[in-house]
């Protein structure tokens, strides 16, 4: 019953993992930079509304 089953353990290609992780880290960096910009904008608006 199990005679026809074979497993092929090929070497893992880490260059693909590296490319995917580079793209994810770039996306995460962009999201964090946008959130910092939005936070600075929010702080600026709060300061302006206090002094109005």
N, C-alpha and C positions, 0 to 999 in steps of 0.2 A: 504494500500500500504506500509506503514512504520511499520506495526505491527511486522514483523519478524526481524527487525534490532535491534541488541543489542550491546552495547559496553562493553568491559571488561577492566577496568582500574586496571591493576595489579600493585603492588608496583614495583618501578623502581629499578633495580639491579645496584648499584653504583660500585660494585667490578669489573664488566666488564669494565666500563668506566675508572676506576683507572688503570687496567691492560693495556688498550689501550693507555692511556695517558703516562704511564711509558715507554712503548715501543717507542712512538713518541718522548718523551723527551730524551731518550737514543740515538735514531737516530740523533736528532738535535744536541746533545752534540758531537757526533762523527764527524758530518759534520763540526761543528764549530772548533773542534780541528784540523781536517785536513786542514781547510782553514787557521788557524793560522800557522800551519807548512809550508804550501805552501807560505804564506806571508813572513815568516822568510827566507825561501830558496830564494825567489825572492829578498829580501833586501840584502842578502849575495851576490848573483850573481851581483847585481847592484854595490855594494861596490867593489867587485873584478874587475869589468870591468872599474871602474873609476880609479883604481890604476894600471891598466895594462900599 
